[in-house]
Amino acid sequence: MSTAAGYAATAIGVLDILRAVLPAFRRSRVGEIAGLLPGTFTSLAQAVSLVLGILIVMLAHGLRRRKRRAWRAVVVLLPLSVVLELLHSHRPFTALLSTLVFVLLVVNRREFDALSDPRTRWRALWNLLVLGVLDVAIGWVVVDAHHRSIIGDPGAGERLQHVLLGLVGMEGPVAYSSERTADLVYYSLLGLGALTAVTTLYLVLRPEKPVAELDPGQEETVRELLARHGARDSLGYFALRRDKSVVFSPTGKSVIAYRVVSGVMLASGDPIGDVEAWPGAIRRFMEEAERHAWVPAVIGCSETGGEVWTREGRLSALEIGDEAVIDVAAFTLEGRTMRNVRQMVNRVERAGYTCLVRRAGDLTETEKDRIRHAADSWRGTDTERGFSMALGRFGDPADAGCVVVTAHGPAGGTGSSEKAAGTAEAADGGAGGDIRAVLHFVPWGTDGMSLDLMRRDHAADPGLNDLLIVKALQAAPALGVSVVSLNFAMFRAALARGERLGAGPILRAWYGVLVFLSRWFQIESLYRFNAKFQPLWKPRFLVYPAARDLPRIGVSALQAEAFISLRLPEMVSRRVRALLPARFRTSRIP
C-alpha cells in the first residue's frame, strides 16, 4: 500500500507541476474561469498548484517508506490539490486520483508508522542547494513557456535575471503583453522561492536528531564480547568503529554493529557474541529496521552467519567474494608457487629496505604521529575509505593490541634519481621520516590478526607490500599470532573460474565485466595480490530482503565504503563551516 501511495502521490505532484507550468495543460477551462474570477485569483491558484505539486513529489518518497510525518503532510495537501484541480481542470482525472489516494491513506493510516530518520542541520544546506537548482530550472520553463506573450526578444541573460529576481519577489526585465500571464509568472516564481526559503528555515530551526554513534559504555561492552567470542569472525574488531551504532540481543550476550546509509540499515560481518544469542540480536535488528522503514542488509558475513541471518530474518544471501586467510604455521617462501614472492622480497631487501613489526601499544606518540601523517599523505583522497573491513583510526590508546608493520629505507626506492629527490624531504624528517610503507592489523580473537590498512609511498618500490606481509607473517609466532586475514577479494570465484579453460560464455562474459570494472575498482588486482600468498579462501556473503533492493543496497554499500561520496569537498566544508554561527559548527558536514 505504501509503495502504491508513494507512486500515486508522485504522479499527482507531477501533474500539478505540469498544469501550473505549461499552458497546454490548462487551456481547456482557463478562458471560462477567467471570465468568472479575477485574474489575480486564478494566477495565484496556479502558482499554489505548482508549489503543492513540488511538495507532494518531495513527500512521495517518505510515503513509500511508510514515514508518519510524510503521511500527515500529504493528507493535508491532497484536499487542497483536489480543490485546485476542480477549478482548473476540464477533466477531473487528477482530482479523482487525489481523492482516491486521500481515502486510501486515511483508511490505511496505521500502516504509516515508521519513525523519522536521524538528521542534522546540514540537511538544510542540501535542501537549499537542490531546491535552488530546481527553482531556477522550473522558473526558466515558467518564463519561457509564455513566449508568445513576451514583449520584445529578451536574451538568455535577461530571462535568467528575471527568474532569479522573481524567486525573491522582485520584478525582472521580461515584460508580458497579458497582465494575467505576468501575474502567473510572478506568483509562480515567488512561490518557488518561498517554498525553498520556508523548508530550508524549517530544517535549520528544528531540533537535531543526530545519527547514533558508539558511546564509551557500548564500546566497553562490545570489547568484552570480543574478548570472549572475537575468534569467530575476523571482522569482529571493526564493530568498534565509532561511527557505527549497535543493537544488543535481549540477553546482552550478542551485538550487531551497523550504520544507516541512504535508508539502508547496513551491518557488516557476523553478530558478535554467543552464537545462541545471535537470533535475539538479529530479531532486534530487524525490529529496528521495521520501526524506521529502513532496508536491512548485511555485507561480508560468513557462511555460518549467513545461515542464521537468512533463517531468523527471512532474508536471502548472495556470495560476493572471498576473504584471504593465511595459516602462519603453514606459510613458507619455499617452493615453485612462491617463487615470485620470494624474488620480489629479496630484490626489495637488496635495495636497502628494512621492516619493523610492533604492537601499537609499544609505539611512542612521536612514532604514531609520523606513521599517521605518512599514511594520510599517501591516501590519495580527502575521504578515508572503508566500513566493513576498516577501523578508521590509528594510534588510539584503546587499540594497543593492534600490530603495526612499517618499511624503512631509501627515499626513492629502486626508482630514478628524480623520484628520490622528490621524496628527499620525507627522508630528512618529513611527515613520515624514512617510512616508506605501513600495514596495520587489528586483533582477531586471542591468536589472530586482520588487515586493516595497507599503504605505501607511491615513489617507493612497488614490492614493499609483499615485503611487509612476509615480514608480518614471519614475526607472527613471536606475537602469539597463528592466523592472519588479508584483503577481501570481491567476486574471487568468478575471476578464478572465468579465466580457466572450458569456462562457459556466461561465465566468460561476467569475467570480462569484472576485468572492465577493475579499471576503477580494485577487483582483479586485489584477487591476484592475495593469491600470491597461497591463502585459504573463505566465502563472504551479502544478505538482503529482496532482489529489487539490491541496487539500493549496492549504492549504500559504496557510500559506506566511501567509493561514492555525497559529502562536500573538504575545502568547501571548511569555508561553509567558517560562515556559520558557532553553535552550528560542531555538526558534521555531509
N, C-alpha and C positions, 0 to 999 in steps of 0.2 A: 504493500500500500504506500509506504513512504517513498519508494523509488518512483512509482507511477505519479504520485502527487508532485514530486520534485520536477519531473519532466513536464507534467502538465503546467505547473507554475512557470517553468521556463518558456513554454510556448505562449502562455498568456502574456508574459512580460515582453517577449519579442514582438508579438502582435501589437501591444500597446505602443512600443517604441516606433515600429514601422508606421503605424497610423498617425502618430504625432509628428514624425519627421518627413514622411513622403506624402505629397499632395494626392497622389493617385489612390491612396488608401482611404481617403476621406471625402472624395468628390461627390459621392452619391447623395448625401443629405446636407452637406455644408451650406449650400445655397438656400435650402429651405429653412435651416436653423438660423442662418444669418438674417433672414427676414423677420424672425420672431424674437431673437435675442440680441442684445448689444454686442458689437464686435469684440469689445474688450473681454466680455464674458466667455465667448467661445474660444478666443485665443488663449485666455488663461486656463480654460478647461483642457485644451490640447496640450499646453505646457505641463499641466499637472499629470496628464496621461503619460507623457514622456518620463517624468520623474517616477511615477508609480511603476512603469514598466521596468526601469533600471533597478529599482528597489526589489521588485519581485524576482527578477533574474538573479540578483545578488543573494537573495534568501533561498532560492530554489535548491542550492547545494546543501544548505542546512536541513531543508526538508528531507532530502534523500538520505541524510544521516540521522534522521529522527530527532533533531535538536528541538527542545522545547521552546526556546526563545524564537527560533525561526518560525515555528508553528504559530505562536502568538502574534508575531508581526504580520504574517501572511493572512491570518484570519481577519485582521483589521483592514488590511489593504485591499483584499479581494472585493468586499462590498463597494468600496469607492470605485474600483475598476468597473464593476457592473454598472454603476450609475453613469459613468462617463461613456461606456460603450453604448448604452441605450440612447444617450443623447446624440452621439456622433456616428453611429454605425447603422447603415441601411439593413444589413444582415446581422442579426443578433447572435451569430455563432460564438463570438468571443465572450459575450455576456452570458450565454448559456453554459459555456465551458467554465467560466469563472464561478458561476452559481453552483455547478455540479461539483467542482473541486472544493468550494467552500463547504458544501453539505458533507462531502466525504471527510474533509478534515475535522469537522465538528463531531461527526459520528464516530470516527476512529481516533479521537483525541488522545486516548490512553496509549496509543502506540508511539506517540511522540513524547517520549520521556527521557531522552538522552541529555546528560549534563553538558554544559559548555566546555570547550577545550581550554587548557592552560593558555594564558595570554600575558603579554607585556605591552607597555605603551608604544613600543616600536612598531606595533601593528598599525598604529595611526599613520606612521610615515609611509608605509607601503600603501595604505588606503589613499593617502593624498597623491602619491605618485601614480598609482594605477588609475584612479578616477580622474586625475588631472589629464592624463593622456587620452582617456576615453571621452572626457568632456570636449577636448579640442577636436577629436575625430568626429563625434556626433554633431558638435556645433558647426563644423565645416559643412557637413551634409545638410544641416538645417538651413544655413545661409545659402548654399549653392542650389538647394532643391527648388528655390523660388526664383530662378534666374530670369524668368520671363517678367517678373515684377521689379527687377533691379534697374535702377536708373543709371544709364551710362554703362561703362565697362570697367569696373574696378579690377585691379590686378590681384594676384595671389597674396601679395603682402598686405594690401588693404583688407582683403577678406579675412586673413588671419588676425589682423589687428581688430577687426570688428568682432570676431569670435572671442578674443582674449578680453576685450573691454566689456563685451556682453556678459561674460561669466561673472564679472564683479558689478553688474548693474548699470553700466555706462553705455551711452550710445556710441556706435562706431561710425566709420566713414562711409559705409554702404547704405544707400538710401533706396526705398521701395516706393513704387507708384501707388500701391494699395496700403492704406492705413491698417487694415486688418492683417495683412501679411507682416507689416512692420511690427505690430503688436505681438503676433505669434512668434516671430524670431526673437524679439526682445524677451518675452516671458520664458521661452524655451531655454535660451542661454542663461537667463537669471536663475531658472530652476535648476539647471545643471550645476551652476556654481554654488548655489545654496545647498544642494544635496552633498556636494563634496565637502563644503565647509562644516556643515552640521555633523555629518558622520565622522569626519576627522576630529572635530572638537569633542564629540561623544567618546571616541576611543581614547583620546588623551586624558579626559577627566574621569572616566570610570575607574573604579578600584582595580588595581592589578590582581591577577590570579597567576602568579609566576609558576613556571614549569618546576615540578617537584624534582629535587636532586637528592643524592645520597647524603644524609646527615651523619655526624660523627657517631651517634648511637647505633644507627643502622649499619654503618661501616664496621663497627666493632663486632656486631652480631654476625655479619657476613664473614669476617675474618675467623671467628670462632668456628663457623660451619666449614670453612675451607680447611682449617687445621684438622678437622675430624674426617672430612669427606672430599677434600680437594683433589685426591689422586684419581677420582673417577673421570675427570674431564680436564683436558689441557687448557681449555678456555675459561676455566672457573675463575682464575685470578682477575680476568678482565672485567668481571662483575663489579670490581672495586673502582671502576671509572666513576668520578664524582659528578658526571653529567647524566648518570643513569638514575632511574627510580627503581624501587624494589617492591615486591609484593610477597608476603610470607604465607606459608601454609597455616591453617588454624592452630596446629601444634607448635609452630615456630621452629620445626625441625628441617624445613626446606624453604628456599627462597628463589625467586626468579627476578633477574635484573632486566630492565627494559628501558626504551626511550620511545616517546611518541613523535613521529615524523610524518607530517602531512596527513594526519588522520590514521596512520598505521601504528599500532602498538607493537613495536619491534623488539623481540627478545633475541638473545644470542647464546648459543651453546646450550648445554643441558641445565636443568634446575640444579641448584647447589644444596647438598644436604642428604639426608637419609632417603634412599630410593622409595621406601614405603610411604614417605610423606610427599613425594612428588605429585601424586594425583590431587592432594589437597591444595598445593600451591598452584597447580595448573587450573583447577576449578576457580580459585580466587582470581587468577589472571584473566580467565575468560569472563568472569562476572564483571571485573573492572572494565574490560573492553566493551561489554554489553551496555554498561551504565553510561558510557561516553559515546557509544556508537562508533568505536574505533575498529579497524580491521586487525584482528590478531594475526601475528606471523612470527616465525622463529627462523633465524638464519644460522647455519653452522652447527646444528645439533648432531649428536652421534646417532648411530643406528638404534641403540637402546633408548636414548632419549626420544627419538622419532617415533618409536613404537608406543611409548607412553603418551606422548603428545597426541598422536592420531587416535588413540583409544579413548583417552579421557576428554579430549577437546573436540572430538568428532571432526578432525581435520584431515587433510591429505598431505602427503610428503613427496618431495621430488629430490633426487640426488643431484647435487650441484657441484661436486668436486671431491677432492681427497686431501687429507692432511698428511704431510710427510713426517713420519716418526722414526727416529733412529735409536736402536738398541746400542748403548755405549759399549757394552762388553763385546758385541759382535763387530763393531766398527774397526776397519783396518784400511790402511793405504796400500796394502799389498794386493797383487793380482792384476790381471789384464783389465778388468772392468773399472778399476780405479786409476788407471794409468794417466788419464787426462788430468784428474785432480792432483795426483802426485806430482806430475810435471809442472803444473801451474804453481803449486805451493813451493816447490823447490826453486823455481825461477824467481818468485817474489821474494823469497828469503835471501837469495843471492843478490838481489837488488838492494839489500840493506834494511828491509823491514823487520820489525820485531813486534811481538804481541804481549799484552798483559791481560790476565784473566783474574778478576777480583769480584768480591761481593760488594754491592753498592754501599753497604754499611762500613766498609773498610776505606772508602774514599774520603779524602778531605773535602771541605767545602770549596776550596780553590779548584781541586781536580773536577768536582762535579760541575762547577761553573764553566770550566774550559770545555768539558765534554758536551755540556748542554748547548753552549754557544756554537761549538763546531757543528754539532748535529743540526741545529737550527739553520745555520748558514748553508748547509748542503741540501736542505729540504726542497728547494726549488719552487715552492708555492707559499702563499701567505697563510693558507689554511692547513692545520695539522690533520692529516688523513688517518682514518681508522675508527672502528667502532667495535666490531665483534672480536677482533684479534689485535687490539692495540690498547695500551694503558692510558696514553695521552698525557703522561707526565714523566719526569725523570728527576731522581735525586731526592724525592720526598723521604723524610726520616721514617715514615711508616713502611716504606718499601726497602728496608735494609737487606732483606733476603734476596733481592734481585741480583743477577750476575751481569757484570759489565765486561765486555771484551773490547780492547782498543788496539789499533795498529799504529805503530810509530815508525817513522822513517824519513827518507829523503823527500824534500818538498815536491818535486816534480815526478817522483817515481822513476820509471824507465822511459818516460816521455822525453820530449825535446827540452832544450835549454830554455826556450820561451815559456813552456809550462812551468818549469822550475822557477824561473824568475817571477812568473805570475803568482806563485804561492809562497814566495820568499817571506812575505810579511807574516803569514801564518807560522812558518817555521821559526821565525825570530821572536815569537811570542804573541801572535795574533789571537783570534778568537779561540783557536784550539791548540795553540802551540805547535808541537810536532805531531799531533794526532792526525791520522790520515783516514781512519775508518772506525766505526763504532757498531757493536752489536749489544743489544740489551735484552736479557731474558728475564721473565717473571717466574716465580715458583710454580711448580706443578706438583702438588702434594708435598711429601717429605723427601722424595728421591728423584724428582724430575724438574725440568725447566722448559719453558715455552717461549719461542722467539717473539719478541715484541717490536723491536726496532732494528733496522739494518740500513746504515747509511755510510757513504764514503765520499771523500773529496773527489770530484769528477776529474781533477787534474792528476790524480794518483793512479797507480797501476790498477787495471780492471780486475786483476786476480786477487785483490785484497779480501773480498768477501769469502772466497774459497779458503784463504789462509785463516781468516777469523773463525770460520765454522770448524775447520780441522783442529785448530788450537783449542777451541772451546770443548770439542769432543774429547781431545786428549787430556784436558785438565779436569774433565767432569768427575772421574773417580775420586780425585782428591777433594772435590767439593761435596761428595756424597750423592752425586747425581748418576743415575743409571739409565735414564731415558730422556731424550730430547725431542721436542716438537719443533719442526722448522716451519716454513711457509705453507700456506694453503694454496693448492693448485686447482683453480676453477676448471671444471669440466675435464679433469685429467683423463678419465676413462675414454671419453670421446676422442681426445687428442691421441692417446696411445693406440686405440683400435683403428682410428681413421687413417693412420699412415702405414698400417700393416698391409701385406699382400692379401688380396681377397676381400678387402673391405667393400661393402655394397655401395651403390650410388647414393643412397640417402645418407649413409654414414660419411661418405667422402664429401658430400655437399655440406653437411654440418661441420666437418673438419675444415673445409675451406672458409666457411663463415667465421669460425673461431680464429683461424690464422689471420683473416682480414681484420677482425676486431682487435687483434693483438697489436695493431699499429697504434692504437690509442690506449689500450688496457694491457696490463702485464698478465696475459693469459698463457700463451705458449712459452714465453721466456721464463716465467716462474716455474712452470712444469719441468722444463729442461734443466733449469738450475738445480731444482730439488732432486731430480732423477739422478744427477751425477753422484750423489752420496749414497745411492742404493738404499733408500728408506723403505720402511713398511708403509703401505698406503692404507689409510683409514678413511672410509667414506664419510662425508658430511652432507646434511640434508637441509632443505628448505621446507618448512611446514606452513601450510596456508589453508584458508577456508574453502575457496572455490577457484576454478581456473580463471574466471573473469576478474579475480582480484590480483592475479599475477603481475600485470603491467603496473598497477599502482604500487604493489609491494616492491617490485624491482626498482622503480624510481625512488621510493622511500629509502631502500637499502643503499642506493647510490648516493643519496643525500646524506644518510647517516655516516657512510664511509668517506664523505667529502669529495667524491668524484664529481658530484653535481652540487654546486653551492649557490644558494639564494641569498647569501649574505652580501652586504655592501662591501666593496673593496676596503682594505684596512685604512688606506689614506683617507677615503671618503668618510669612513666611520669616525675617524678621529676628528675630522673637521666638523661633521654634524654634531658629535658629542660636545665639542667646544662651544657650539652655538646654543646649546640647550641650558635651561636652568640647572643649577647644581643638583637638585633633588632627582632629576631625570637621568643624570649622567651615569649612575650606577647600574642602570638597566643594560642588559646585554643587547647589542645591536644585532638584528637578524641577518 
